[in-house]
Each structure stands twice: as C-alpha cells, then as structure tokens.
C-alpha cells in the first residue's frame, strides 16, 4: 500500500461507509453522488485488498478486515480533526451556522428554546455575556436511546443536554444546572392556593410522568413510601409537556421540574411539596473527538451563558 499516492479523503469515506452500511445513506451524508462513492469504495477495496463491505440482504456488512480497521481509523480521524480544528478559528457572525442539540422535550422547552431566543435577542435573554447571533439555526433533535450516541459520534448532532442516566457512555460531560421538583395545579383549582399538607397531597389525584411510558410509580412515590405514605395516581403520561394541558382540563395535581413549571405560570400555580423528593442534574455532553472543536466550544459557552 502506497498511502501518499492515495487521497486521504478516501479514509473519511470509509469511516462513513462503515457507520452507515449503505452507499446511498453514506453518499447523502458526505454530500456526493452515489456513483462517486461507489467508485471510491472500489478504490478502497483495491487499496486494502479486501472487499471491506459485502451485501447481506438490503444492507452492507463489514468484513473482519473492515471491523479491525474501524477503531484505528476513528482515532486517526479524531487526531486529524483536532489538528485542523485547533488551527481554524470559529466566528458565528461570519455566516449561517446550524447547531444540532439532542434533548428530551422538557429540556428543549427549558433550555434550547432559551438558546434560540438568545440568538434572536428576544425577551429576557440574551444574558449580558451572550451575543445576538441572528443567522443561526437551532435544530432540536429528540433523544433516542438507540440513536443518540451514534448521532454524536458521527457528527449528526453537536451536543446533548440530559440527566446522567440518559448520557451516552464515553461522552464528555459538563454540569449545566441542578433541577428540583415542585408541586403544581391549575389556576383556579377548587382546593385554593394554600400550601399543601401531606394528607391533602396524598388524597388528591395525581398525574405521574413516566418518560419510558406506562409506569405508575416514580421518585415521589419512593419518597412517600419512606414516610409510610402513598398517593393516588389517576393518570400516567410519557412527557412533562403533557402536564400543562392535562392539568388545565382537570383537578389533578402533579410534581414537575421547577424550570418547566416556571415557564407555565400563566396556567399553573406552583407550591413547595410536603415531601422532599430528590432532584437531578442536567449535563451538557459531547463526543470526545469534538472536545477541541471551536464550534462545539463556542456552543457550550453560549449555553452556559444563559445562566440556567
């Protein structure tokens, strides 16, 4: 193999082909035509004297030689990207910028939405140390346990914002804020606006949020159990964003993250719960290969500057 005579871009194409296992998807991601990528795959097969990818049904499967190449190839491309990124400044004011952030819908409502407002200079943002960057597009990507790690690894997403249990293994993370739970009810609830006592809290019907779906027990129930108490669960929903419209139509109450509740004060009353419920910490996370990427460093600073 005489590597200096070959285009180093072939290695990037190989990396994407091994990730996508489809010439069509890899070509789309690389921004080239499918015939052009097929020609590159032929050159790669000649370069490594191996088929590299063989068809199995509708997908391509890496050969054992290709599997052995994957980790060394990733390390090499990481080093090349860091080398280039260290030399290239990033100026978001120089032209259109697209940032892609993975998060749950609650986090998008509490954090990513504020980032969009900050870039546009709207409302109570930007923070004093955040610039208005109007030519920036923010893509809010849903968290998917099966895809999020790969999206970060392969550059389809820039950052992830999530609690510790949801963060991909191996991702670099930085604490963003600590969240706590508060009790909420609709405005005009017949119980009035006095503080909850424990008996009333346990007696009233609750909405439980179960992100995985279907659960009828959560951290609040664990805290009550420690006191020898239980609450009445009348409904279980899969998203915190389902709480406000459901509470608005019923006399149910709920426990919700404080930042989400504060964004809904026009419709909800907020109270200190009569039981101590453990909160959680929200982190920024990114792939190690992009740790020194100027764009990622800039985006992390902009989010931290929101002072959440």
Buried (B, 14 or more C-beta within 10 A) or exposed (E): EEEEEBEEEBBBBBBBBBBBBBBEBBBBBBEBEBEEBEEBBEBBBEBBEBBBBEEEEEEBEBBEEBEEBBEEBBEBBBEBBBEEBEEEEBEBEEEEBEBBBBBBBBBBBBBBBBBBBBBBEEEEBBBEEBEEBEEBEBEBBEBEEEBBBBBBBBBBBBBBBBBEEBBBEEBBBEEBBEBBBBBBBBEEBEEEEEEBEBEEBBEBBBBBBBBEEEBEBBEBBEBBEEEEBEBEBBBBBBBBBBBBEBBEEBBBBBBBBBBBBEBBEEEBBBBEBBBEBEBBEBBBBBBEBBEBBBBBBBBBEBBBBBEB
